[in-house]
Amino acid sequence: MTRTTATITLVAGVALAATLAACTKNGDPPVVLPSATSSPSAASTPAPTATPVPSATPTGTPQQQVLAAYLGMQNAYVRATELADPAHLDLAKYAGGDALRLLTNGLQAIHDNGLRGRGVSVPHPRVESLQPANAPVKARVRDCMDTSKSELYKANGDPYKDTPGGLRLVIADLERLNGVWKVTGLGVHEVGSCKL
């Protein structure tokens, strides 16, 4: 399986930052979850009841395990972006290797620029491949993520003009490491790179 060629930039990192974990079955509408931080002043407000995070522990079919790890990574990145925390502990639970470095670098850029993430995005992930078929240890997820209702804002309340979101192609390579699926390669493409 080849690694994705696109890299996460600050703008692409924001697309992930606003994506919240949501599982869908084929044909079911995606679940949209609001971000815990909806405005700069909300940072000091207690967060709403936490949404269950998909477990990285293997349960269910390989496809379900892969999607749980991918969506768990997305959810961990959202929480980390809301705090601009490049050392958020849950990131390493769901991501490793190049993907973890890209996510951490994106978060560091967000932190260094005094920004935070907020909003909602809708993931539409599907497992594109599992290898080998009989006992998979590698997988690829293709997602057409809608980031149109997510944004960055300045943590101090000053205005910040964020790049508008939209439908973005996300390709994630996953590996089963020590019995746990983790995202190890990640590419987030520009707005308009996929259609639903």
TORLO-321173 format. One record per atom (N, C-alpha, C): residue number from 1; z, x, y. Coordinates in steps of 0.001 Angstrom, whole numbers. Layout:
REM TORLO-321173
- zavo_c3_c1_c2
- NUM_Z_X_Y;
...
END
This chain:
REM TORLO-321173
- zavo_c3_c1_c2
- 1_0_862_-1171;
- 1_0_0_0;
- 1_0_905_1230;
- 2_-859_673_2159;
- 2_-905_1486_3366;
- 2_51_948_4407;
- 3_539_1848_5257;
- 3_1421_1438_6353;
- 3_578_777_7441;
- 4_1197_-88_8194;
- 4_480_-723_9285;
- 4_220_304_10360;
- 5_-880_158_11057;
- 5_-1271_1153_12042;
- 5_-751_857_13435;
- 6_-422_-391_13701;
- 6_91_-717_15030;
- 6_1530_-258_15143;
- 7_1933_154_16323;
- 7_3317_542_16546;
- 7_3977_-434_17482;
- 8_5292_-460_17398;
- 8_6032_-1358_18271;
- 8_6208_-686_19621;
- 9_5777_-1358_20656;
- 9_6029_-923_22023;
- 9_7152_-1780_22549;
- 10_7553_-1567_23781;
- 10_8608_-2390_24353;
- 10_8217_-3861_24299;
- 11_6977_-4187_24648;
- 11_6535_-5586_24638;
- 11_6547_-6137_23223;
- 12_6037_-5382_22268;
- 12_6029_-5860_20889;
- 12_7440_-5954_20347;
- 13_8307_-5051_20756;
- 13_9698_-5114_20354;
- 13_10346_-6388_20826;
- 14_9980_-6827_22010;
- 14_10511_-8078_22545;
- 14_10070_-9246_21679;
- 15_8857_-9192_21173;
- 15_8393_-10268_20300;
- 15_9324_-10411_19114;
- 16_9731_-9289_18543;
- 16_10676_-9350_17443;
- 16_12051_-9748_17928;
- 17_12417_-9296_19100;
- 17_13755_-9575_19601;
- 17_14016_-11056_19719;
- 18_13013_-11821_20046;
- 18_13217_-13249_20242;
- 18_12917_-14066_19003;
- 19_12563_-13416_17918;
- 19_12273_-14137_16685;
- 19_13562_-14377_15935;
- 20_13827_-15602_15592;
- 20_15045_-15941_14876;
- 20_14708_-16259_13440;
- 21_15616_-15942_12565;
- 21_15389_-16155_11139;
- 21_15197_-17634_10846;
- 22_14129_-17935_10122;
- 22_13859_-19314_9723;
- 22_13031_-19278_8454;
- 23_13455_-19959_7433;
- 23_12714_-19975_6172;
- 23_11864_-21233_6112;
- 24_10677_-21092_5574;
- 24_9830_-22260_5371;
- 24_9271_-22226_3961;
- 25_8973_-23393_3443;
- 25_8260_-23503_2180;
- 25_6820_-23803_2528;
- 26_5921_-23523_1621;
- 26_4508_-23817_1883;
- 26_4353_-25273_2275;
- 27_3730_-25511_3424;
- 27_3475_-26855_3877;
- 27_4565_-27437_4754;
- 28_5777_-26873_4705;
- 28_6853_-27382_5547;
- 28_6715_-26817_6948;
- 29_7108_-27583_7980;
- 29_7064_-27034_9326;
- 29_8115_-25944_9465;
- 30_7855_-24920_10276;
- 30_8829_-23855_10442;
- 30_10070_-24368_11159;
- 31_11185_-23739_10858;
- 31_12440_-24079_11512;
- 31_12551_-23223_12766;
- 32_12857_-23837_13901;
- 32_13017_-23110_15154;
- 32_14490_-23111_15506;
- 33_15037_-21927_15721;
- 33_16438_-21802_16053;
- 33_16577_-21238_17454;
- 34_17508_-21780_18267;
- 34_17687_-21242_19603;
- 34_18435_-19924_19558;
- 35_18173_-19087_20546;
- 35_18891_-17836_20677;
- 35_20311_-18116_21149;
- 36_21250_-17268_20769;
- 36_22636_-17457_21196;
- 36_22788_-17229_22687;
- 37_21927_-16423_23269;
- 37_21994_-16161_24702;
- 37_20813_-16839_25358;
- 38_21069_-17870_26167;
- 38_19971_-18606_26769;
- 38_19802_-18318_28245;
- 39_20734_-17620_28864;
- 39_20602_-17242_30258;
- 39_21474_-16040_30529;
- 40_21214_-15302_31623;
- 40_22020_-14128_31902;
- 40_23510_-14445_31973;
- 41_23895_-15576_32507;
- 41_25305_-15908_32632;
- 41_25920_-16329_31304;
- 42_25091_-16629_30323;
- 42_25609_-17084_29037;
- 42_26157_-15942_28198;
- 43_25934_-14698_28613;
- 43_26391_-13565_27822;
- 43_27906_-13582_27642;
- 44_28655_-14129_28588;
- 44_30104_-14172_28469;
- 44_30584_-15456_27810;
- 45_29677_-16365_27503;
- 45_30010_-17630_26867;
- 45_30036_-17434_25364;
- 46_31004_-18051_24660;
- 46_31009_-17903_23201;
- 46_29691_-18391_22604;
- 47_29221_-17684_21611;
- 47_27970_-18046_20945;
- 47_28187_-19300_20109;
- 48_27118_-20105_19927;
- 48_27247_-21268_19067;
- 48_27503_-20835_17632;
- 49_27842_-21785_16796;
- 49_28094_-21483_15397;
- 49_26931_-20686_14830;
- 50_27276_-19623_14136;
- 50_26252_-18716_13616;
- 50_25391_-19420_12578;
- 51_24105_-19131_12636;
- 51_23172_-19622_11642;
- 51_23283_-18720_10424;
- 52_23312_-19253_9224;
- 52_23408_-18397_8047;
- 52_22275_-17379_8025;
- 53_22628_-16152_7740;
- 53_21653_-15063_7674;
- 53_21206_-14928_6228;
- 54_19890_-14827_6006;
- 54_19443_-14629_4637;
- 54_20093_-13379_4044;
- 55_20488_-13457_2811;
- 55_21144_-12342_2152;
- 55_20122_-11331_1661;
- 56_20470_-10049_1754;
- 56_19610_-9007_1212;
- 56_19867_-8850_-279;
- 57_20907_-9506_-799;
- 57_21217_-9445_-2210;
- 57_20176_-10229_-2986;
- 58_19640_-9631_-4056;
- 58_18580_-10300_-4799;
- 58_19027_-11605_-5462;
- 59_18515_-12711_-4987;
- 59_18665_-14011_-5632;
- 59_17338_-14727_-5463;
- 60_16997_-15584_-6403;
- 60_15732_-16304_-6304;
- 60_14567_-15469_-6793;
- 61_13370_-15974_-6509;
- 61_12149_-15294_-6927;
- 61_11916_-14056_-6073;
- 62_11070_-13136_-6518;
- 62_10752_-11983_-5673;
- 62_10206_-12400_-4298;
- 63_9377_-13459_-4248;
- 63_8856_-13925_-2964;
- 63_9990_-14371_-2044;
- 64_10953_-15110_-2576;
- 64_12097_-15566_-1785;
- 64_12939_-14381_-1309;
- 65_13131_-13405_-2169;
- 65_13899_-12213_-1807;
- 65_13214_-11444_-682;
- 66_11900_-11297_-781;
- 66_11133_-10569_236;
- 66_11214_-11303_1575;
- 67_10997_-12622_1556;
- 67_11075_-13387_2806;
- 67_12484_-13360_3392;
- 68_13514_-13402_2549;
- 68_14892_-13335_3042;
- 68_15153_-11996_3729;
- 69_14636_-10916_3170;
- 69_14831_-9603_3788;
- 69_14068_-9511_5110;
- 70_12823_-9988_5135;
- 70_12026_-9957_6364;
- 70_12691_-10774_7468;
- 71_13100_-12008_7140;
- 71_13728_-12864_8137;
- 71_15119_-12359_8518;
- 72_15810_-11735_7578;
- 72_17094_-11113_7897;
- 72_16926_-9992_8906;
- 73_15863_-9188_8747;
- 73_15567_-8124_9707;
- 73_15266_-8716_11074;
- 74_14476_-9777_11103;
- 74_14158_-10428_12372;
- 74_15439_-10922_13051;
- 75_16303_-11581_12301;
- 75_17537_-12129_12846;
- 75_18453_-11017_13355;
- 76_18577_-9935_12597;
- 76_19415_-8805_13021;
- 76_18870_-8201_14312;
- 77_17541_-8110_14428;
- 77_16945_-7540_15635;
- 77_17170_-8446_16846;
- 78_17139_-9744_16625;
- 78_17410_-10687_17717;
- 78_18823_-10466_18244;
- 79_19789_-10442_17337;
- 79_21176_-10248_17762;
- 79_21344_-8910_18476;
- 80_20703_-7884_17979;
- 80_20802_-6564_18601;
- 80_20174_-6570_19990;
- 81_19080_-7303_20181;
- 81_18406_-7356_21474;
- 81_19203_-8158_22482;
- 82_19859_-9206_22028;
- 82_20686_-9993_22943;
- 82_21789_-9120_23555;
- 83_22194_-8086_22820;
- 83_23231_-7163_23287;
- 83_22657_-5823_23737;
- 84_21345_-5616_23548;
- 84_20688_-4323_23789;
- 84_21430_-3219_23046;
- 85_21668_-3442_21755;
- 85_22457_-2527_20928;
- 85_21590_-1843_19876;
- 86_21130_-601_20149;
- 86_20286_93_19170;
- 86_21035_500_17901;
- 87_22365_455_17927;
- 87_23157_838_16760;
- 87_23708_-375_16010;
- 88_23140_-1556_16238;
- 88_23626_-2777_15583;
- 88_23640_-2566_14072;
- 89_24784_-2806_13466;
- 89_24980_-2492_12048;
- 89_24058_-3252_11104;
- 90_23712_-4499_11416;
- 90_22883_-5287_10501;
- 90_21445_-4797_10404;
- 91_20989_-3999_11362;
- 91_19611_-3511_11284;
- 91_19378_-2718_10005;
- 92_20277_-1812_9690;
- 92_20110_-972_8498;
- 92_20282_-1766_7205;
- 93_20851_-2945_7297;
- 93_20994_-3796_6114;
- 93_19637_-4325_5659;
- 94_18744_-4573_6617;
- 94_17447_-5184_6317;
- 94_16245_-4284_6557;
- 95_16429_-3155_7223;
- 95_15299_-2269_7543;
- 95_15669_-829_7229;
- 96_14654_-44_6930;
- 96_14846_1376_6656;
- 96_13604_2142_7041;
- 97_13673_3450_6972;
- 97_12523_4310_7218;
- 97_11889_4106_8572;
- 98_10555_4077_8579;
- 98_9790_3940_9828;
- 98_10131_2654_10569;
- 99_10340_1553_9857;
- 99_10636_277_10515;
- 99_11961_360_11269;
- 100_12966_943_10650;
- 100_14265_1056_11316;
- 100_14162_1937_12560;
- 101_13406_3026_12458;
- 101_13209_3902_13631;
- 101_12490_3149_14761;
- 102_11468_2390_14428;
- 102_10737_1638_15452;
- 102_11632_594_16122;
- 103_12410_-118_15336;
- 103_13314_-1123_15888;
- 103_14373_-478_16777;
- 104_14942_615_16303;
- 104_15971_1319_17076;
- 104_15401_1861_18377;
- 105_14196_2429_18317;
- 105_13557_2939_19539;
- 105_13274_1815_20526;
- 106_12809_658_20032;
- 106_12568_-483_20908;
- 106_13847_-959_21566;
- 107_14918_-1015_20791;
- 107_16210_-1424_21337;
- 107_16734_-415_22355;
- 108_16516_864_22085;
- 108_16964_1888_23038;
- 108_16218_1732_24366;
- 109_14916_1435_24297;
- 109_14138_1223_25526;
- 109_14640_-1_26285;
- 110_14951_-1061_25561;
- 110_15483_-2268_26194;
- 110_16817_-1943_26870;
- 111_17679_-1233_26162;
- 111_18987_-836_26700;
- 111_18829_41_27936;
- 112_17965_1062_27838;
- 112_17780_2010_28937;
- 112_17235_1346_30195;
- 113_16503_255_30020;
- 113_15935_-476_31158;
- 113_16841_-1596_31653;
- 114_18048_-1696_31106;
- 114_19004_-2711_31553;
- 114_18561_-4129_31250;
- 115_17885_-4311_30131;
- 115_17338_-5620_29771;
- 115_18072_-6214_28589;
- 116_17861_-7499_28389;
- 116_18360_-8236_27230;
- 116_17264_-9213_26809;
- 117_17346_-9695_25582;
- 117_16386_-10677_25094;
- 117_17003_-12048_24977;
- 118_16172_-13081_25116;
- 118_16616_-14468_24949;
- 118_15400_-15330_24623;
- 119_15695_-16538_24163;
- 119_14631_-17494_23887;
- 119_14499_-17791_22413;
- 120_13434_-18479_22081;
- 120_13156_-18818_20686;
- 120_11720_-18419_20355;
- 121_11539_-18051_19118;
- 121_10212_-17797_18571;
- 121_10146_-18480_17226;
- 122_8951_-18701_16760;
- 122_8771_-19375_15479;
- 122_7997_-18456_14541;
- 123_8669_-17967_13495;
- 123_7947_-17165_12507;
- 123_7221_-18061_11518;
- 124_6104_-17584_11020;
- 124_5332_-18277_9984;
- 124_4983_-17262_8886;
- 125_5996_-16652_8261;
- 125_5712_-15573_7312;
- 125_5247_-16094_5954;
- 126_4453_-15255_5311;
- 126_4072_-15513_3919;
- 126_3950_-14173_3224;
- 127_4291_-14157_1965;
- 127_4161_-12938_1177;
- 127_2688_-12773_841;
- 128_2124_-11664_1271;
- 128_710_-11390_1045;
- 128_473_-10671_-282;
- 129_1414_-9794_-654;
- 129_1248_-9084_-1922;
- 129_2591_-8619_-2460;
- 130_2646_-8513_-3792;
- 130_3779_-7949_-4513;
- 130_3220_-6959_-5510;
- 131_3824_-5752_-5582;
- 131_3308_-4732_-6497;
- 131_4455_-4039_-7212;
- 132_4341_-3778_-8486;
- 132_3414_-4409_-9424;
- 132_3801_-5870_-9652;
- 133_2881_-6634_-10124;
- 133_3081_-8075_-10245;
- 133_4231_-8447_-11181;
- 134_4418_-7710_-12263;
- 134_5431_-8096_-13255;
- 134_6859_-7702_-12861;
- 135_7047_-6673_-12052;
- 135_8385_-6251_-11600;
- 135_8228_-5599_-10223;
- 136_8019_-6397_-9184;
- 136_7658_-5848_-7874;
- 136_8733_-4952_-7261;
- 137_8254_-3863_-6673;
- 137_9114_-2955_-5905;
- 137_8538_-2719_-4506;
- 138_7329_-3240_-4266;
- 138_6694_-3165_-2948;
- 138_6114_-4530_-2618;
- 139_6123_-4839_-1335;
- 139_5592_-6131_-900;
- 139_5054_-5998_509;
- 140_4199_-6937_869;
- 140_3692_-7027_2237;
- 140_3837_-8473_2692;
- 141_4343_-8634_3912;
- 141_4478_-9940_4544;
- 141_3547_-9992_5732;
- 142_2829_-11108_5875;
- 142_1975_-11368_7031;
- 142_2579_-12554_7774;
- 143_2747_-12392_9074;
- 143_3382_-13423_9886;
- 143_2532_-13657_11124;
- 144_2356_-14920_11485;
- 144_1741_-15274_12765;
- 144_2874_-15862_13594;
- 145_3515_-15004_14367;
- 145_4743_-15333_15068;
- 145_4430_-15840_16476;
- 146_5001_-16998_16800;
- 146_4816_-17566_18135;
- 146_5982_-17131_19021;
- 147_5691_-16282_19998;
- 147_6715_-15737_20899;
- 147_6611_-16332_22304;
- 148_5944_-17472_22432;
- 148_5680_-18039_23759;
- 148_6936_-18518_24486;
- 149_8025_-18735_23775;
- 149_9250_-19211_24421;
- 149_10360_-18167_24355;
- 150_9979_-16900_24354;
- 150_10944_-15804_24348;
- 150_10649_-14882_25523;
- 151_11685_-14148_25934;
- 151_11493_-13265_27079;
- 151_12601_-12234_27170;
- 152_12354_-11248_28018;
- 152_13377_-10296_28423;
- 152_13902_-10716_29778;
- 153_15133_-10383_30044;
- 153_15693_-10614_31378;
- 153_16587_-9436_31726;
- 154_16827_-9229_33007;
- 154_17712_-8153_33435;
- 154_19154_-8590_33231;
- 155_19924_-7734_32603;
- 155_21312_-8062_32276;
- 155_22151_-8309_33521;
- 156_21770_-7702_34641;
- 156_22552_-7886_35875;
- 156_22137_-9137_36649;
- 157_21179_-9890_36145;
- 157_20755_-11130_36794;
- 157_19564_-10984_37711;
- 158_19140_-9745_37989;
- 158_17966_-9549_38837;
- 158_16718_-10072_38127;
- 159_15713_-10513_38903;
- 159_14473_-11006_38284;
- 159_13770_-9897_37486;
- 160_13116_-10313_36423;
- 160_12310_-9404_35621;
- 160_11072_-10156_35162;
- 161_9912_-9595_35438;
- 161_8659_-10241_35048;
- 161_8260_-9710_33674;
- 162_8480_-10529_32674;
- 162_8160_-10166_31297;
- 162_6712_-10545_30994;
- 163_6118_-9873_30056;
- 163_4773_-10206_29600;
- 163_4833_-11526_28836;
- 164_3950_-12479_29129;
- 164_3980_-13761_28410;
- 164_3780_-13572_26910;
- 165_4462_-14395_26140;
- 165_4330_-14342_24692;
- 165_3186_-15217_24217;
- 166_3081_-15348_22919;
- 166_2032_-16139_22287;
- 166_2010_-15852_20804;
- 167_903_-16131_20153;
- 167_766_-15882_18723;
- 167_448_-14412_18485;
- 168_1307_-13754_17709;
- 168_1163_-12322_17413;
- 168_1148_-12120_15901;
- 169_215_-11321_15443;
- 169_186_-10926_14044;
- 169_1272_-9876_13813;
- 170_2092_-10105_12791;
- 170_3098_-9134_12377;
- 170_2839_-8828_10908;
- 171_2750_-7548_10602;
- 171_2600_-7099_9221;
- 171_3831_-6269_8888;
- 172_4502_-6623_7807;
- 172_5689_-5886_7379;
- 172_5520_-5434_5939;
- 173_5745_-4150_5704;
- 173_5780_-3607_4352;
- 173_7235_-3511_3933;
- 174_7524_-3964_2730;
- 174_8884_-3933_2216;
- 174_8925_-3164_911;
- 175_10068_-2553_656;
- 175_10301_-1850_-599;
- 175_11646_-2276_-1153;
- 176_11718_-2296_-2461;
- 176_12993_-2592_-3116;
- 176_13693_-1254_-3323;
- 177_14753_-1020_-2562;
- 177_15487_237_-2591;
- 177_16885_-22_-3144;
- 178_17223_626_-4246;
- 178_18521_421_-4891;
- 178_18790_-1059_-5147;
- 179_17761_-1781_-5560;
- 179_17897_-3191_-5909;
- 179_17864_-4162_-4744;
- 180_17672_-3663_-3509;
- 180_17685_-4509_-2317;
- 180_16368_-4343_-1564;
- 181_15762_-5459_-1164;
- 181_14521_-5415_-387;
- 181_14830_-5041_1057;
- 182_14045_-4095_1604;
- 182_14159_-3705_3009;
- 182_12770_-3559_3610;
- 183_12667_-3893_4887;
- 183_11429_-3669_5632;
- 183_11365_-2179_5941;
- 184_10292_-1519_5511;
- 184_10162_-78_5729;
- 184_8969_286_6605;
- 185_8051_-623_6789;
- 185_6903_-417_7666;
- 185_6669_-1685_8462;
- 186_6324_-1530_9743;
- 186_6239_-2703_10599;
- 186_5177_-2503_11662;
- 187_4358_-3525_11871;
- 187_3361_-3514_12931;
- 187_3331_-4857_13619;
- 188_3493_-4857_14932;
- 188_3432_-6082_15727;
- 188_2223_-5956_16638;
- 189_1312_-6897_16544;
- 189_63_-6823_17283;
- 189_133_-7642_18574;
- 190_-888_-7526_19372;
- 190_-914_-8156_20696;
- 190_-1005_-9686_20611;
- 191_-655_-10323_21705;
- 191_-773_-11777_21804;
- 191_-2224_-12169_21554;
- 192_-2432_-13206_20752;
- 192_-3777_-13681_20431;
- 192_-4346_-13045_19180;
- 193_-3564_-12215_18477;
- 193_-4077_-11507_17315;
- 193_-4059_-12336_16031;
- 194_-3558_-13587_16092;
- 194_-3602_-14454_14918;
- 194_-3707_-15901_15374;
- 195_-4062_-16771_14445;
- 195_-4157_-18209_14699;
- 195_-3455_-18942_13583;
- 196_-2865_-20068_13921;
- 196_-2203_-20894_12896;
- 196_-3183_-21882_12320;
END
